[in-house]
Amino acid sequence: MIILSRDSVPPPAGLTGKTYRFTSDRGDLDERVFFLVAETFEGMISEIDEAILPLAGMLALVRSEDIDLGDIEVDPLLHRNVRSGLAQMRQWYPEFELPELGGIRDAGEVPKDPAPGAVCLLSGGVDSMFTLLRHSGGNSARPESATRRELTHAVHIFHTPTAKVDLDRTNLSTLEASARHRGLEFVTMFTNMMTFDRQLADRWADVGHGAGLASVLHILSRAVGTGLMASSHTFGGLMPWGSSPLVDPLWSGNRMRIIHDGSTYQRAEKTAFIACSPEFIESLNVCDNRVEDVGYSNCSHCPKCLRTMVTLDLCSDGETEQFVAFDWSDYSPAKIATIFLRTESDKSFIREIEGLAKGRRPDIVAACHKALAKSAYLSPVSAIEKRVKKSAFGRRNRDALIALRGAIYRSAGWATKR
């Protein structure tokens, strides 16, 4: 069984927030998880520990262990919703056991008057940038939205394994400028939630990240009562994934309403929309390549970068010089054919680009077709990778195997980070 407790270790100077400790009677888990912001934003941090419930429940699901939450008081609506969200994830991923959520006290009637602010999570990627543009002021070309919320805050989650963060080296100035350009307060949240447990980290994208993002939103619920989580996939192409319009709203409670935003728009459509807002292009970051002493930078060679670059090429008729977030010196549309599409999610994005290019750019259509055909032929390789990743051997040797995979991909001429 997993045991949750509040941790009393003070945060580094200049930071404030919440820290929890997870231990397991199996003896393979004893880790602290922190959620920290600059002291300037202390007034945003909720005093209520129920905020950790989505992440804690997901940790228990992925490890197939019951969890004792240490007698925390929880909004009954949030408790019911989280149980439902975990049940849906369990249906998608039957290899997990649905956990019991113990150690919870019913908070009774919770006032249904959440804080008036609204926040989006701003990674710098296409999905989150689209949500910021769509729901912030001063955009005459904004896509229609039946659920439009006027945002007050944008939160960037800085994933770091240690709480000893040098605030001067995060180099998030372009993202902050994008948020402030739309009149939003920009907040950086430092957390190790993505990496503190190896089993959860290995399933972060396809299983865990939506619940983790939800806990971040709940932690900030003292100042904002609505949180927008940008969509990954589109209706008609939904699949089991860590963030989904079927599950994300279930991380909501009376203090925080979570909206899954943008599932009626394809990734290629979102990219084309961002291309019409040149003041935001500099801050577009899709591959999270963190360079020492520089900060975030697009590598311009990996599959995520190439997908975005070819879409920008397509929607600008080849006038790519304006998109300064990428290095175009070695780019050609044919590079899309070098991508090995390992997952159904990867394939769906290439199909979107192929559909957008039909009748307009036969070179891009041909490159997408080659990528899809090659990946179908190499699907056994993808299946082997997945089995190794889930194995005990794969978890123990993850970093070495990732490095080996990159070397193999480069020798084969496939797209990967350099």
C-alpha positions in Angstrom: 0.0 0.0 0.0 1.1 3.6 -0.7 1.0 6.0 2.1 0.6 9.8 1.5 1.8 12.4 4.1 2.5 16.1 4.1 6.2 16.9 4.2 7.6 19.5 6.5 10.9 20.2 4.7 11.0 23.9 3.9 11.3 25.0 0.2 14.4 26.8 -1.1 14.6 30.5 -0.5 12.3 32.5 -2.7 9.9 29.6 -3.4 6.7 28.5 -1.7 4.1 25.8 -2.3 3.3 22.3 -1.2 5.4 19.1 -0.7 4.1 15.6 -0.2 5.8 12.3 0.6 4.8 9.0 -0.9 6.0 5.7 0.6 5.1 2.2 -0.1 5.1 -0.9 2.1 6.7 -2.7 -0.9 9.9 -0.8 0.0 10.4 0.5 -3.5 9.0 4.0 -3.0 10.0 6.8 -0.6 9.9 10.1 -2.5 8.9 13.7 -2.0 6.8 15.5 -4.6 7.0 19.2 -4.6 4.9 22.0 -6.3 6.6 25.3 -5.9 6.1 28.9 -7.2 7.9 32.1 -6.5 6.8 33.7 -3.2 5.2 36.5 -5.2 2.4 34.0 -6.0 1.9 32.6 -2.5 -1.7 33.8 -2.5 -2.6 31.4 -5.3 -1.7 28.3 -3.3 -4.6 26.4 -1.9 -4.6 25.5 1.8 -6.6 22.3 1.1 -4.8 19.0 0.6 -7.4 17.5 -1.7 -5.4 19.1 -4.6 -3.0 16.1 -4.6 -5.9 13.5 -5.1 -5.8 13.3 -9.0 -2.0 12.7 -9.0 -2.1 10.4 -6.0 -4.9 8.3 -7.5 -3.0 8.0 -10.8 0.2 6.9 -9.0 -1.8 4.2 -7.2 -3.4 3.1 -10.5 -0.1 2.8 -12.4 1.6 0.9 -9.6 -1.6 -1.2 -9.0 -1.5 -0.5 -5.3 -4.1 0.8 -2.9 -3.4 4.1 -1.3 -3.9 5.7 2.2 -4.2 9.4 1.8 -3.5 10.2 5.4 -7.0 11.3 6.6 -7.2 14.3 4.2 -10.5 16.1 3.8 -11.9 15.9 0.3 -14.8 17.5 -1.5 -17.3 14.6 -2.2 -17.7 15.7 -5.8 -14.0 15.6 -6.4 -13.7 12.2 -4.7 -16.5 10.7 -6.9 -15.1 12.3 -10.1 -11.5 11.0 -9.4 -12.8 7.5 -8.8 -14.7 7.7 -12.1 -11.6 9.1 -14.0 -9.5 6.2 -12.7 -12.1 3.7 -13.6 -12.1 5.0 -17.2 -8.3 4.8 -17.4 -8.5 1.3 -16.0 -10.9 0.3 -18.8 -8.4 1.7 -21.4 -5.4 0.0 -19.7 -6.5 -3.3 -18.2 -3.0 -4.2 -17.2 -3.5 -2.0 -14.1 -5.5 -2.8 -11.0 -8.1 -0.2 -9.9 -6.9 1.1 -6.5 -8.8 1.7 -3.3 -8.6 5.3 -2.2 -8.5 5.2 1.6 -7.8 7.7 4.3 -10.3 10.2 3.0 -12.7 12.3 5.1 -15.8 13.7 3.6 -15.6 17.5 3.5 -19.4 17.7 3.5 -21.1 20.6 1.7 -18.5 22.5 -0.2 -19.4 26.0 -1.3 -20.0 26.2 -5.0 -18.3 29.5 -5.5 -14.9 28.9 -6.9 -12.4 31.7 -7.3 -13.3 33.9 -10.3 -10.0 33.6 -12.2 -9.3 31.3 -15.1 -6.0 29.8 -16.0 -4.4 27.9 -18.9 -1.4 25.6 -18.7 1.2 27.1 -21.1 3.9 24.6 -22.1 4.8 26.6 -25.2 3.6 23.8 -27.5 1.1 24.1 -30.2 -1.9 22.9 -28.2 -1.4 25.2 -25.2 -0.5 28.2 -27.3 -3.7 27.7 -29.3 -5.7 27.6 -26.1 -4.0 30.8 -24.8 -4.8 32.6 -28.1 -8.3 31.3 -28.3 -9.3 32.4 -24.8 -7.4 35.7 -24.4 -8.3 39.2 -25.4 -7.4 41.2 -28.4 -7.7 38.5 -31.1 -10.1 39.4 -33.8 -9.4 36.1 -35.6 -10.2 34.0 -32.6 -11.9 30.7 -33.5 -15.5 30.3 -32.3 -15.9 28.8 -28.8 -19.0 27.8 -27.0 -17.0 27.4 -23.8 -14.8 30.5 -24.1 -13.3 31.7 -20.9 -11.5 35.0 -20.5 -8.2 34.0 -19.0 -6.5 35.8 -16.1 -3.4 33.6 -15.7 -1.0 31.4 -17.7 1.0 28.7 -15.8 4.1 27.1 -17.1 5.1 23.8 -15.5 8.9 23.5 -15.2 9.7 19.9 -14.6 12.8 19.5 -12.6 14.1 16.6 -10.4 15.3 18.9 -7.6 13.7 21.8 -5.7 17.0 23.7 -5.8 16.0 25.8 -8.9 17.9 28.8 -10.1 15.2 31.1 -11.1 17.6 33.1 -13.3 18.4 30.2 -15.6 14.9 29.0 -16.7 15.0 31.5 -19.6 11.2 31.6 -20.0 11.2 35.2 -21.0 9.5 34.6 -24.4 6.7 32.6 -22.9 6.2 35.2 -20.2 6.1 38.0 -22.9 3.4 36.0 -24.8 1.2 35.7 -21.7 1.7 39.4 -20.7 1.0 40.5 -24.3 -2.5 39.2 -23.7 -2.8 40.7 -20.3 -2.3 37.5 -18.3 -0.3 36.9 -15.1 2.5 34.5 -15.8 3.3 31.9 -13.2 6.1 29.2 -13.3 5.4 26.1 -11.3 8.4 24.0 -10.4 7.7 20.3 -9.8 9.1 16.8 -10.0 5.8 15.1 -10.4 6.7 13.7 -13.8 9.9 11.9 -12.7 9.6 11.1 -8.9 8.4 7.5 -9.6 9.8 5.4 -12.4 6.6 3.5 -13.1 4.6 6.7 -13.4 7.3 8.4 -15.5 7.3 5.5 -18.0 3.5 6.0 -18.5 3.4 9.8 -18.2 2.3 10.6 -21.7 -0.2 7.8 -22.4 -1.6 7.5 -18.9 -0.6 9.9 -16.2 0.0 13.5 -17.3 -3.6 14.7 -17.3 -4.1 13.8 -13.6 -0.8 15.5 -12.8 -1.8 18.7 -14.6 -5.1 18.6 -12.8 -3.3 18.5 -9.4 -1.4 21.6 -10.4 -4.6 23.4 -11.2 -6.2 22.4 -7.9 -3.1 23.6 -6.0 -3.7 27.0 -7.5 -7.4 27.1 -6.8 -7.2 29.7 -4.2 -6.9 32.3 -7.0 -8.4 30.6 -10.0 -11.5 28.4 -10.2 -11.4 27.4 -13.9 -8.5 25.6 -15.5 -8.1 24.9 -19.2 -6.2 21.8 -20.3 -5.3 21.9 -24.0 -6.4 19.0 -26.1 -4.0 16.6 -27.8 -6.4 14.7 -30.1 -9.5 15.5 -32.1 -13.0 14.1 -31.9 -13.2 11.3 -34.4 -9.6 10.4 -33.6 -9.7 10.0 -29.9 -7.7 7.2 -28.3 -6.6 6.1 -24.9 -4.3 8.9 -23.7 -3.3 10.6 -20.5 -5.4 13.7 -21.3 -8.8 13.3 -23.0 -12.1 15.1 -23.2 -13.6 11.9 -21.7 -11.4 12.0 -18.5 -10.0 15.5 -17.9 -13.3 17.0 -16.7 -13.5 14.2 -14.1 -10.6 15.8 -12.3 -12.9 18.7 -11.4 -14.4 19.5 -8.0 -16.4 22.3 -6.5 -13.3 24.4 -6.1 -11.8 23.9 -9.5 -13.6 23.2 -12.8 -11.3 21.7 -15.4 -12.1 22.1 -19.1 -10.5 20.1 -21.8 -10.1 22.6 -24.6 -9.8 22.4 -28.3 -10.8 18.8 -29.3 -12.8 20.1 -32.3 -9.6 21.4 -33.8 -6.8 19.3 -35.4 -3.2 19.9 -34.5 -2.5 21.1 -38.0 -5.4 23.6 -37.8 -4.0 24.9 -34.5 -0.6 25.4 -36.0 -2.0 27.3 -38.9 -3.9 29.6 -36.5 -0.7 30.3 -34.5 1.1 31.1 -37.7 -1.3 34.1 -38.1 -0.1 35.5 -34.8 3.6 36.3 -35.5 4.1 37.9 -32.0 3.8 34.4 -30.5 6.0 32.5 -32.9 9.2 33.2 -31.0 7.9 31.5 -27.9 6.6 28.4 -29.7 8.4 25.4 -28.2 7.3 21.9 -29.2 10.2 19.6 -28.3 11.2 20.8 -24.8 14.9 20.5 -25.6 16.6 22.1 -22.5 20.0 23.5 -23.4 22.5 24.3 -20.6 22.8 28.1 -20.1 20.3 28.7 -22.9 17.0 27.3 -21.7 14.3 25.8 -23.9 15.1 25.5 -27.6 13.6 23.6 -30.5 16.1 21.1 -31.9 14.5 21.4 -35.4 15.4 17.7 -36.1 13.1 15.6 -33.9 9.6 14.3 -35.0 7.8 17.0 -33.0 9.8 19.8 -34.6 9.5 18.4 -38.1 5.7 18.0 -37.8 5.4 21.6 -36.7 7.8 22.9 -39.3 6.2 21.2 -42.2 2.8 22.5 -41.1 4.2 26.1 -40.9 5.7 25.6 -44.3 2.4 24.4 -45.6 0.3 27.3 -44.2 2.8 30.0 -45.2 3.4 28.8 -48.8 7.0 28.2 -48.0 7.7 31.7 -46.4 9.3 30.1 -43.4 11.9 32.8 -42.4 9.4 34.5 -40.1 9.1 31.4 -37.9 12.2 32.2 -35.9 11.7 29.5 -33.2 13.1 27.0 -35.6 16.3 26.5 -37.5 15.4 26.2 -41.2 18.9 25.8 -42.6 18.7 22.0 -43.0 14.9 21.7 -43.5 13.1 20.2 -46.4 9.5 18.8 -46.6 11.0 15.4 -47.5 12.3 15.1 -43.9 8.8 14.1 -42.8 9.5 10.8 -44.5 12.4 10.1 -42.0 10.0 10.0 -39.0 9.4 6.6 -37.5 5.8 6.8 -36.3 5.9 4.5 -33.2 2.4 5.1 -31.8 -1.1 5.6 -33.1 -0.9 9.1 -31.7 2.1 9.9 -33.9 0.4 8.5 -37.0 -2.7 10.6 -36.4 -0.8 13.8 -36.5 0.9 12.9 -39.8 -2.5 11.9 -41.3 -3.8 15.4 -40.3 -0.9 17.1 -42.1 -1.4 14.8 -45.2 -5.1 15.8 -45.3 -4.3 19.5 -45.0 -1.7 19.3 -47.8 -3.9 17.4 -50.3 -4.5 19.4 -53.5 -1.9 22.0 -52.4 1.5 20.5 -51.7 2.1 17.1 -53.4 5.6 17.0 -52.0 4.3 17.1 -48.4 1.6 14.5 -49.2 4.2 12.2 -50.7 6.5 12.6 -47.6 3.6 11.9 -45.2 2.6 8.8 -47.2 6.2 7.5 -47.1 6.4 8.0 -43.3 3.1 6.1 -42.8 4.1 3.3 -45.1 7.5 2.9 -43.5 6.1 2.9 -40.0 3.5 0.3 -40.9 6.3 -2.0 -42.2 8.3 -1.4 -39.0 5.4 -1.9 -36.6 7.1 -5.0 -35.1 10.0 -2.8 -34.0 7.6 -0.5 -32.2 5.9 -3.4 -30.5 9.3 -4.7 -29.3 10.2 -1.2 -28.0 7.0 -1.0 -26.0 7.5 -4.4 -24.4 11.0 -3.6 -23.4 10.0 -0.2 -22.0 7.4 -1.9 -19.7 9.7 -4.6 -18.5 11.8 -4.5 -15.3 14.9 -4.5 -17.5 13.7 -1.5 -19.4 12.9 0.5 -16.3 16.3 -0.3 -14.8 18.2 0.7 -17.9 15.9 3.4 -19.3 18.5 6.1 -19.9 21.0 3.8 -21.6 18.2 2.3 -23.8 17.0 5.8 -24.9 20.6 6.7 -25.9 20.9 3.4 -27.8 17.6 4.0 -29.6 18.8 7.5 -30.6 22.0 6.2 -32.0 20.2 3.5 -34.0 17.7 6.0 -35.3 20.5 8.3 -36.4 22.4 5.5 -38.1 19.2 4.6 -40.0 18.6 8.2 -41.0 15.5 8.5 -39.0 14.4 11.8 -37.3 15.5 12.1 -33.7 17.0 14.8 -31.4 20.7 15.5 -32.0 
